[in-house]
């Protein structure tokens, strides 16, 4: 496997082999994909790395800003983008492989905010939330009737909203049982400091995928999908998830359906 980090030439390789058969791109989105000790790691990075190994495919992993990663895959045969939402407007632009690991998206509040009560999407209009600029969440929020400036603010980076949330300047955050730990560590909050208020459901949030350039070698696609299916069948996904996500045992939530999906480490693949 080869690993290439950001646009600024930090290059890490675990082998001296020739050019990769399949070049994979992603953004920094812990715990799915991120940089650790000059290496691209994370749940879905590890899943795809193992699939490449089992399929005997030489894969490289590149961490770029999302737009650059997307543009690179659109131009380059034998390349792919992960962890990617499979939405209707993207369906015909890529070959889709997966699903890989994702979780349930939820809105959360601080446990101290007794003034926040949300039991339906319409109630969200009374509060504010932060999201990354040009993120998939923006279209979703607009579909449920929220508007920028009134109901949500956009930020240039993922989790950049956390400081304002911790200070009470934003009422809510969007996260999941898998991403929550990474989000909270940005501002030294603990799982007990937050609680879910409602799950966010949308077709764009059904699963994460590897989106491959349409000129990718079909043999590579078939071999990699078969390897991914075998990894799931052999029960290896949970052990990969456990490397990056601890089950929150000190949360304030009861054992409700909402807490099981939003707090207790729930994953889908």
N, C-alpha and C positions, 0 to 999 in steps of 0.2 A: 504494500500500500504506500501511496505517496500523499503528503499533506502540504498544502500551500495556504498561507494565512494572509488575509486581507490583500489590499492592492499594493502594499508597500514592501514586498520582496522578502518577507520572512519566509524561508522555505525549509521545510522539514521532510525528510524522507526516511522510511524504514527499510528501503531496499535500493539496490543499484541497478534495477531493471530498466528496460527501455520505456518509451512513451506509453502511457496508460492506454488500455483498450477503451476504458470508460472514465470520463472525467466528470466528477460530481461536484456541484456547487451548492452552497447554503449560506445562511446568515447566522449571526450570533443570536441564539434564542434558547438559553438554558431552560430545562436540562436536555432538550432535544438535540441541540448542536451548539457548541461553543469551543473556545480555545482554553486549553490547560497545558501549561509547560510546553508551549510552542507546538502543540498538536491539536488538531480538530478532534473533539470527542463529543460524547453525549449519547443519549438513548438511541436516537435514530441513526446517528453516525455509526455507532457500534453495531446496530442491527444490520445496516447496509454493508459495513465492513466485513462482518461475518458472512453475509450472503455472498459477497464478492469472493471471499476466500473459498467458500464451499463450492461455488460455481467455477472456480479456477479462472476468474476474471481479474486482471490487473486494474484496480480502480485508484484514482487519485481523488482527494477531498480538498476543496477550495473554499475558504471562508471570505466572503465579500459582503458589502452592503447589498440589501435585497434587490434593488433595481439593477445593479451591475450584474449580480448573479443571474437574474432573469434574462437580461439582454444577452449574456454570454451563452446561455443554453439555447436561446432562440436562433443564434447564429451558427452554432457549432455542432456538427454531427457527433454521434457517440458521446453525448453529454446529458446531464440531468440535473434537476433542481429539487431539493428537499429541504424541509418538511413542508409540502405544498398543499393548499386547499384545492380540491377538485371541484371547481365551480363551473356552471354551464358556459359562461363566456370564455373559459379556458379549454373546454373539453376538446375541441377540434385542433388545438394548437400543439398538442403534445401526445406522446404515447404514455399511458398511465400504468405505473407499477405499484403494487401495494394491495391493501393499505399497510402503512407502517404505523408507528405508535402515535396516538393522540389521546386527549382526555376531554372531559365535559367542561364547556365554558360557562362561567358563572360570574355574577356580580357579587362583590363583597363590600361590607361596611366595617368600620371599627366597632368593637363591642361596646364602646362607650357612647356610641351615637344612638341613643334610644329614640331620638327624634326621626330616624329614618325607618319608614315602614313601606315595604314593597311587596305586593302580592300579585301584581300583574304588570305587563309591559307599560301600560298607560301611566302607572304610578311613577315610572322612571323619569317622566317629564318634569317631576318636581325636584330632581336632583342633578348633580353634575358628575361626570366621569372623565378620565383621561385615557387616550389611546395613542399609539404611534401614528405618525403622519403617513397617509397612503396605505395604511394597514387594512386587511380584509374586514376588520371590525367596523370601519367607517361606513361601508355600504350596508352592513347589517343594521347598524344603529339608525341609519337613514330610513331603512325599510320598516322599522318599527316606530317611526315618527319622531325621532330625535334629530336635533339640528346643531351644527357646529356653532359655538359661541354661547348658545343658550343651555344646551344639555351636555355637550362634550367639548373638550379641548384636545387639540392634537399636539404631539411632541415629536421631536426629531429622532429620538431613540426609544427603544423598548424600555419600559419600566422607569422612564424619566418622570412619569407622573407620580411616582411613589412619595417623593418628598412633600408635594402639595397634599396628597392624601393623608399622610401621617400628621401633617399640621392642621388638618381639618378644612383645608381650602378646596379640596375636592371631596365629594360625599362618598363616591364609590370607586372601586377599581374593577377591572375585568381580568380574570385569571382562570386557573384550573387546578385540580388537585395535584397535578404534576409540576406546574410552573410556580405554584404559590410560594414554595420555599425560597426560590431564587428571587422572587419579587420582594418578599418580606425582608430578606437580608440586605437589600439596598438601603433600608432605613432602620435596621435593628429592631424590627417588629417580630413578634413571635406568633405562632398559630393561634394561641389563646387570645391574641389581641384583635382578631378579626372573626367575622362569621359571614356565611353566605346568606344572601337575601332572595335570590331567584336564579334559576338556570337560564342561560341564553341559548335558545335553539334556533338553528338555521341550516339550510342545506349546505352552506359553505363550511359548516363546522362538523360535518359528519365524520370526516377522517383526514389524516395526513397521507400524502402520497409522494412518490418519486415521479416527477414529470420529466420525461425524456424527449429530447429533440426528435422530430418526426423522421429524421434521416439516420436514426440510430440502427445499427445492425440488428435485425430481428432475432438472430441467434443469441446475441447477448441478452436481449430482453427476455427471451424464453428461459434461458439458463438462470438468469437472476431471479425471475419470478418463481421458478421451481425451487430454487435454494431458499428463498424467503418463506415459501409455503412449508418447506421441510423444517425450517427453524421454528415456526409457529407450532407445527405438529409435534415437535420434540420438546416443547415447553421451555424453550430457551429465552423467550422474551422477558418473562418475569425476573429472571436472574439479572438481566441487563438493566431493567428498570430499577431494581433494588440497589444497584451500584450508585445511583444518582438521586434517588428519592427515598426519604424516610417517611414512614406512616406517621401522621400527626396524632400523637397519643395525648397531647395536652391541650387540645382545642376545647373551646367552650360549647361546641355544638353537641346536641343530642344525637342519638343514632337514628336519624331520620333518613328518608330517601334522599333528601337534598344534601345532607352532610355526607352520605355515602358516596355521592357522585361528585361533590364539590370540594371535599376536605380529606377524605380518607384514602387518598392515593389511588383512586379509581383510574383505570386506563382502558383503552379499547384499541384493537388492531385486528 
